[in-house]
Amino acid sequence: MASAVSMPKLGMTMEEGTVIDWPLQPGKAVEKGQIVLVIESEKAEVEIESPASGVFRHVYVEDGETVPCGTLLAAITETADEPFDADAFHAGEDRPEKKGDAGLRVAEAPGPKAGTANSGAPARKPIAPAARAAARKLGLDPEAVPGTGPNGRVTKQDVEAYARAREALVPVDASVSLEVLVSGAGDPVVLLPGLGTDVSAFARQIPLLAEGFQVHGINPRGVGLSDSPASESYEVAQTAADAAAAYNGPAHIVGASLGCAAALEMALNHPDRVRTLTLITPFTIVSPRLRALADAWPRLAAQADPETLAATLMPWFFSASFLADDTARARTRRGLAKTVARVPAITLDRMVAGMLNWSNSRSEDLSRIAVPTLVISASEDLLVPDCEAITGAVPGATLLAVKGAGHAVALESPDLVNQAITAHLG
């Protein structure tokens, strides 16, 4: 016996709906309650559950078609080999005048996930139903896909782009591959971003560096498209080992904030892969302010949209004079929102745990670093107060102290930073 999948009437004003996506192909097994259809009605996408278990037998209305409520959309039979006359079933079931829901159920949104080390209920990641359907077809976790829609909403196009981009990931061990963005030609320069950011933190440096070098921007585990294996923490030494496996060296290593910790580990544990070090606002000890931010950041990332998170982080990253410029502040906030959307709360938890484990573990080892080292500090940096001490501890290191800039000095004062880096690499 066949069961009908018809266009439901989901509200008093709904008269018609548009088929957005069929997650299953005809001939596939289906369970009652499984998502079998995505429709759009009144500008909202809705997932519809299968009314019965059996075999998804026939589709009558293709993607993109708009039909009245009650229109027969598909048929499900109990088995694959039972007799089924698609035309006869259509004639008996296709009755648009039926305005009921045809026994279909709207898929309920999953409840909020419990936080990891955080309190409070995290906000559900906005994912379009069509994106969920596309992810199922491609065998992907839609929660892992960076969203480009409003408030970080994941679209079907995001899922398809994510699938294509994953094919270009660079394997760093048997089970983990990283997103490595490469531009330019010449000797390699490796960029290591800081806590909660991706390589877009070097947006003002990459075009200049790519004019004379081959730039490798490495997103660490759990960031962007990089794999995020389950772990209590993402240790700094592992981040360094991953980076060393992601390019052909030796290379000029440029780190920012927590990326400096990985850069230092590379110089100490993989010295043959390092030609020079550039450390932008580095630290070896987690300061009380940095610890406070590290405690709050994952909590907020789990509960707030990227725009709210970016607005909250701005005063920690930028100087008072920069924040006083309304145009620059708004532009940077939009960019930062796109960046933080690529770093899930669980990744932040793991990065913070690794950072705290690493804190104060390398202060006595800096004297062993034997490559030319540039340290860049910022006078209004609220988070890392030990740049001068690091400069003094690394043999032959030079310091550029940028006045009037905050922790994100590479974004706030790019000209000074770029001049210093190019001179150092030259």
C-alpha positions as CSV (number, residue, x, y, z in Angstrom):
1,M,0.0,0.0,0.0
2,A,1.4,3.4,-1.0
3,S,1.5,6.5,1.2
4,A,1.2,10.0,-0.1
5,V,3.5,12.9,0.5
6,S,1.5,16.0,-0.3
7,M,2.0,19.8,0.0
8,P,1.0,20.5,3.6
9,K,-1.0,23.5,4.8
10,L,1.1,24.8,7.7
11,G,-0.8,28.0,8.6
12,M,-4.1,29.7,8.1
13,T,-2.8,31.9,5.4
14,M,-0.8,29.3,3.5
15,E,-2.3,28.5,0.1
16,E,0.7,27.1,-1.8
17,G,4.3,26.0,-1.2
18,T,7.5,25.6,-3.2
19,V,9.5,22.3,-3.2
20,I,13.1,23.3,-2.3
21,D,14.8,19.9,-2.0
22,W,14.2,16.2,-1.9
23,P,16.9,14.7,0.4
24,L,16.3,11.2,-0.9
25,Q,16.3,9.7,-4.4
26,P,13.6,7.4,-5.6
27,G,14.3,3.8,-4.7
28,K,15.9,4.7,-1.4
29,A,14.6,3.3,1.9
30,V,13.0,5.8,4.3
31,E,11.9,5.6,7.9
32,K,8.8,7.2,9.3
33,G,9.8,10.6,10.8
34,Q,12.9,10.9,8.6
35,I,13.3,14.2,6.7
36,V,11.9,13.6,3.3
37,L,11.1,17.0,1.9
38,V,12.1,20.7,2.3
39,I,9.5,23.3,1.3
40,E,9.4,27.0,1.3
41,S,6.2,28.7,2.4
42,E,5.7,32.4,3.3
43,K,9.4,32.9,2.9
44,A,10.4,30.3,5.5
45,E,12.0,27.0,4.7
46,V,10.5,24.0,6.5
47,E,11.6,20.4,6.8
48,I,8.8,17.8,6.4
49,E,9.0,14.3,7.9
50,S,8.0,11.1,6.1
51,P,4.5,9.8,7.1
52,A,5.5,6.2,6.8
53,S,8.4,3.7,6.5
54,G,9.2,2.0,3.3
55,V,10.7,2.9,0.0
56,F,10.7,6.4,-1.5
57,R,9.1,5.3,-4.8
58,H,8.1,8.2,-7.0
59,V,8.4,12.0,-7.2
60,Y,5.7,14.0,-8.9
61,V,6.9,17.6,-8.3
62,E,10.5,18.6,-8.9
63,D,12.7,21.1,-7.1
64,G,11.7,24.7,-7.6
65,E,8.0,24.1,-8.5
66,T,5.3,25.9,-6.6
67,V,2.0,24.1,-6.1
68,P,-1.2,24.5,-4.1
69,C,-1.6,22.9,-0.6
70,G,-2.8,19.3,-1.0
71,T,-1.0,18.7,-4.2
72,L,0.6,15.2,-4.4
73,L,4.3,15.5,-4.3
74,A,5.7,12.0,-3.9
75,A,4.7,8.4,-3.0
76,I,6.1,5.9,-0.5
77,T,5.5,2.2,-0.8
78,E,6.0,-0.4,1.9
79,T,8.4,-2.4,-0.2
80,A,10.5,-1.9,-3.4
81,D,8.9,-4.7,-5.4
82,E,5.2,-4.3,-4.6
83,P,3.0,-3.3,-7.7
84,F,2.7,0.5,-8.0
85,D,0.9,2.5,-10.8
86,A,2.3,6.0,-10.5
87,D,-0.4,7.5,-12.8
88,A,-3.3,5.8,-11.0
89,F,-2.0,6.8,-7.6
90,H,-1.6,10.4,-8.8
91,A,-5.2,10.4,-10.1
92,G,-6.6,9.2,-6.7
93,E,-4.4,11.3,-4.4
94,D,-3.7,14.6,-6.2
95,R,-6.5,16.8,-4.7
96,P,-5.3,20.4,-4.2
97,E,-8.7,21.2,-2.7
98,K,-7.7,19.2,0.4
99,K,-6.3,21.8,2.6
100,G,-5.1,19.6,5.5
101,D,-1.6,18.6,6.2
102,A,-2.0,15.1,4.6
103,G,-0.7,13.5,7.8
104,L,2.8,15.1,7.4
105,R,4.7,16.5,10.4
106,V,7.0,19.4,10.4
107,A,10.4,18.4,11.7
108,E,11.0,19.8,15.1
109,A,14.1,21.9,15.7
110,P,16.6,20.1,17.9
111,G,16.9,21.4,21.4
112,P,19.9,23.4,22.5
113,K,23.1,21.5,22.9
114,A,24.7,21.5,26.3
115,G,27.8,23.7,26.6
116,T,31.2,22.1,27.1
117,A,33.0,24.0,29.8
118,N,30.4,26.7,29.6
119,S,27.2,27.6,31.5
120,G,24.0,28.6,29.9
121,A,22.3,27.2,26.8
122,P,24.1,27.9,23.5
123,A,22.3,29.4,20.6
124,R,21.4,27.0,17.8
125,K,23.5,27.5,14.7
126,P,21.2,28.9,12.0
127,I,21.2,26.3,9.2
128,A,18.8,26.5,6.2
129,P,16.8,23.3,5.8
130,A,18.0,23.0,2.2
131,A,21.6,23.2,3.6
132,R,20.8,20.3,6.0
133,A,19.5,18.3,3.1
134,A,22.5,19.0,0.9
135,A,24.8,18.1,3.8
136,R,23.0,14.8,4.2
137,K,23.5,14.0,0.6
138,L,27.2,14.8,0.8
139,G,27.8,13.0,4.1
140,L,28.8,16.3,5.9
141,D,28.0,17.7,9.3
142,P,26.1,21.0,8.6
143,E,27.2,22.3,12.0
144,A,30.8,22.3,10.7
145,V,30.0,24.4,7.7
146,P,30.9,28.2,7.9
147,G,27.8,30.2,7.1
148,T,27.7,33.3,4.9
149,G,24.1,34.2,5.3
150,P,22.6,36.7,7.8
151,N,23.8,36.0,11.3
152,G,26.1,33.3,10.0
153,R,23.2,31.2,8.5
154,V,24.5,28.2,6.6
155,T,23.0,28.1,3.1
156,K,22.9,25.3,0.5
157,Q,25.6,27.1,-1.4
158,D,27.8,27.2,1.7
159,V,27.5,23.4,2.0
160,E,28.4,22.9,-1.6
161,A,31.3,25.3,-1.4
162,Y,32.5,23.5,1.8
163,A,32.4,20.1,0.1
164,R,34.5,21.5,-2.8
165,A,37.0,23.2,-0.5
166,R,37.5,20.1,1.6
167,E,38.9,18.3,-1.4
168,A,41.9,20.7,-1.3
169,L,42.7,20.2,2.4
170,V,46.3,19.3,3.3
171,P,46.8,16.1,5.4
172,V,49.1,16.6,8.4
173,D,48.7,13.2,9.8
174,A,46.8,10.0,9.1
175,S,43.5,11.4,10.4
176,V,43.7,15.2,10.3
177,S,43.7,17.6,7.3
178,L,44.0,21.3,7.5
179,E,42.8,24.2,5.4
180,V,45.9,25.9,4.0
181,L,45.4,29.0,1.9
182,V,48.3,29.5,-0.6
183,S,49.1,32.6,-2.6
184,G,52.1,34.0,-4.4
185,A,55.4,32.4,-5.4
186,G,58.9,32.2,-3.9
187,D,60.3,31.2,-0.5
188,P,57.5,30.1,1.9
189,V,56.1,32.3,4.5
190,V,53.8,30.6,7.0
191,L,51.0,32.5,8.8
192,L,49.7,31.2,12.2
193,P,46.6,33.0,13.5
194,G,45.7,33.5,17.1
195,L,43.1,32.3,19.5
196,G,39.6,32.3,17.9
197,T,40.7,33.7,14.6
198,D,41.6,32.4,11.2
199,V,44.2,33.5,8.6
200,S,41.9,36.5,7.7
201,A,43.6,38.1,10.7
202,F,46.5,38.7,8.3
203,A,44.3,40.2,5.6
204,R,46.4,43.4,5.5
205,Q,49.7,41.5,5.2
206,I,48.9,38.7,2.7
207,P,48.7,40.8,-0.5
208,L,52.1,42.4,0.2
209,L,53.8,39.2,1.2
210,A,52.5,37.4,-1.8
211,E,54.3,39.8,-4.1
212,G,57.7,38.2,-3.2
213,F,56.9,35.0,-1.3
214,Q,54.7,31.9,-1.4
215,V,52.3,32.6,1.5
216,H,50.8,29.6,3.4
217,G,48.0,30.7,5.7
218,I,47.3,27.7,8.0
219,N,44.0,27.4,9.8
220,P,44.6,25.1,12.9
221,R,42.4,22.3,14.0
222,G,38.8,23.2,14.3
223,V,39.1,26.5,12.5
224,G,37.4,27.1,9.2
225,L,37.5,24.0,7.1
226,S,40.2,22.3,9.1
227,D,39.3,19.0,10.7
228,S,38.3,19.2,14.4
229,P,39.1,15.8,16.0
230,A,37.6,15.2,19.4
231,S,40.1,16.1,22.2
232,E,40.2,17.6,25.7
233,S,42.5,20.3,24.3
234,Y,44.4,21.4,21.2
235,E,47.9,21.5,22.5
236,V,50.3,24.2,21.3
237,A,53.0,21.7,20.5
238,Q,50.5,19.8,18.3
239,T,49.5,23.0,16.5
240,A,53.2,23.5,15.8
241,A,53.7,19.9,14.5
242,D,50.6,20.3,12.3
243,A,52.0,23.5,10.8
244,A,55.4,21.9,10.2
245,A,53.7,19.1,8.2
246,A,51.6,21.5,6.1
247,Y,54.4,23.0,3.9
248,N,57.8,22.3,2.4
249,G,60.3,24.2,4.4
250,P,62.3,25.9,5.8
251,A,60.0,28.9,6.0
252,H,59.7,32.3,7.5
253,I,57.2,31.9,10.3
254,V,54.8,34.7,11.3
255,G,52.6,34.2,14.3
256,A,50.0,36.4,16.0
257,S,49.1,36.1,19.7
258,L,48.5,32.4,20.3
259,G,50.0,31.7,16.9
260,C,53.2,33.1,18.3
261,A,53.2,30.2,20.9
262,A,53.0,27.7,18.0
263,A,55.8,29.6,16.2
264,L,58.0,29.4,19.3
265,E,57.3,25.7,19.5
266,M,58.3,25.3,15.8
267,A,61.6,27.1,16.5
268,L,62.3,24.9,19.5
269,N,61.0,21.5,18.2
270,H,61.3,21.8,14.4
271,P,64.3,24.2,14.0
272,D,65.1,22.8,10.5
273,R,61.7,24.1,9.3
274,V,62.2,27.7,10.4
275,R,64.3,30.4,8.7
276,T,63.0,33.4,10.7
277,L,60.4,34.2,13.3
278,T,58.0,37.2,13.4
279,L,56.1,37.3,16.6
280,I,53.1,39.7,16.7
281,T,52.0,40.5,20.3
282,P,53.5,37.2,21.7
283,F,53.3,35.9,25.2
284,T,54.7,33.1,27.3
285,I,52.5,33.5,30.3
286,V,48.7,34.0,30.2
287,S,48.0,37.3,31.9
288,P,44.9,37.7,34.1
289,R,43.2,39.8,31.5
290,L,43.9,37.2,28.8
291,R,42.7,34.5,31.2
292,A,39.4,36.4,31.8
293,L,38.9,36.8,28.1
294,A,39.6,33.1,27.5
295,D,37.0,32.2,30.1
296,A,34.3,34.4,28.6
297,W,35.0,34.0,24.8
298,P,33.8,30.4,24.4
299,R,30.7,31.0,26.6
300,L,29.7,34.0,24.4
301,A,30.5,32.1,21.2
302,A,28.1,29.3,22.3
303,Q,25.2,31.7,23.0
304,A,25.5,34.7,20.8
305,D,25.5,35.4,17.0
306,P,28.8,36.3,15.4
307,E,27.9,40.0,15.2
308,T,27.3,40.2,18.9
309,L,30.5,38.3,19.6
310,A,32.5,40.6,17.3
311,A,31.1,43.7,19.0
312,T,32.0,42.4,22.4
313,L,35.6,41.5,21.4
314,M,36.4,44.9,19.7
315,P,37.4,46.7,22.9
316,W,39.8,44.0,23.8
317,F,41.5,44.0,20.4
318,F,41.7,47.7,19.4
319,S,42.9,51.0,20.8
320,A,40.7,53.8,22.0
321,S,41.5,56.0,19.0
322,F,40.7,53.3,16.6
323,L,37.3,52.6,18.3
324,A,36.5,56.3,18.2
325,D,36.4,56.2,14.3
326,D,32.8,55.1,13.7
327,T,33.5,54.1,10.0
328,A,36.6,52.0,10.8
329,R,34.9,50.4,13.8
330,A,31.9,49.4,11.9
331,R,33.9,48.0,8.9
332,T,36.2,46.1,11.2
333,R,33.3,44.7,13.3
334,R,31.7,43.3,10.1
335,G,35.0,41.6,9.1
336,L,35.6,40.3,12.6
337,A,32.1,38.8,12.7
338,K,32.9,36.7,9.6
339,T,36.1,35.6,11.2
340,V,34.7,34.5,14.5
341,A,31.9,32.6,12.8
342,R,34.5,30.2,11.5
343,V,35.6,29.2,15.0
344,P,33.0,27.1,16.9
345,A,32.7,27.3,20.7
346,I,34.0,23.7,21.1
347,T,37.2,24.7,19.2
348,L,37.6,27.7,21.5
349,D,37.3,25.5,24.5
350,R,40.0,23.2,23.2
351,M,42.3,26.0,22.2
352,V,42.0,27.7,25.5
353,A,42.8,24.5,27.4
354,G,45.9,24.0,25.2
355,M,46.9,27.6,25.8
356,L,46.6,27.3,29.6
357,N,48.6,24.1,29.6
358,W,51.3,25.8,27.6
359,S,51.4,29.0,29.7
360,N,54.8,29.5,31.5
361,S,56.3,26.3,30.1
362,R,58.8,27.9,27.7
363,S,60.1,31.1,29.4
364,E,63.4,29.4,30.2
365,D,63.8,27.9,26.7
366,L,63.7,31.1,24.7
367,S,67.5,31.4,24.9
368,R,67.8,28.3,22.7
369,I,66.1,30.0,19.7
370,A,68.7,30.5,17.0
371,V,66.9,32.2,14.1
372,P,66.5,35.9,13.4
373,T,63.5,37.0,15.4
374,L,61.3,40.1,15.2
375,V,58.9,40.9,18.0
376,I,56.0,43.4,17.4
377,S,54.2,44.9,20.4
378,A,51.4,47.4,20.8
379,S,51.3,50.1,23.5
380,E,47.6,49.8,24.1
381,D,47.6,46.0,24.2
382,L,45.4,44.9,27.1
383,L,46.2,41.2,26.8
384,V,49.9,40.5,26.6
385,P,52.3,42.5,28.7
386,D,55.6,40.5,28.2
387,C,56.7,41.4,24.6
388,E,59.8,43.2,25.9
389,A,60.8,40.3,28.1
390,I,60.5,37.9,25.2
391,T,62.6,40.2,23.1
392,G,65.3,40.3,25.7
393,A,65.2,36.5,26.2
394,V,65.6,35.5,22.5
395,P,69.2,36.0,21.3
396,G,69.5,38.9,18.9
397,A,65.8,39.6,18.7
398,T,64.6,43.0,17.7
399,L,61.5,44.8,18.9
400,L,59.1,47.1,17.1
401,A,56.8,48.9,19.6
402,V,53.8,50.4,17.8
403,K,52.4,53.3,19.8
404,G,48.7,53.9,20.0
405,A,47.6,50.4,18.8
406,G,45.8,47.5,20.5
407,H,46.3,43.8,20.4
408,A,45.2,43.4,16.8
409,V,48.1,45.6,15.7
410,A,48.4,43.9,12.4
411,L,44.9,45.1,11.4
412,E,45.1,48.4,13.2
413,S,48.5,49.6,12.1
414,P,49.2,47.5,8.9
415,D,51.7,49.9,7.3
416,L,54.1,49.9,10.2
417,V,53.7,46.1,10.7
418,N,54.2,45.4,7.0
419,Q,57.3,47.6,6.7
420,A,58.9,45.8,9.7
421,I,58.0,42.3,8.4
422,T,59.3,42.9,4.8
423,A,62.5,44.4,6.2
424,H,63.0,41.4,8.5
425,L,62.4,38.8,5.8
426,G,64.6,40.7,3.4
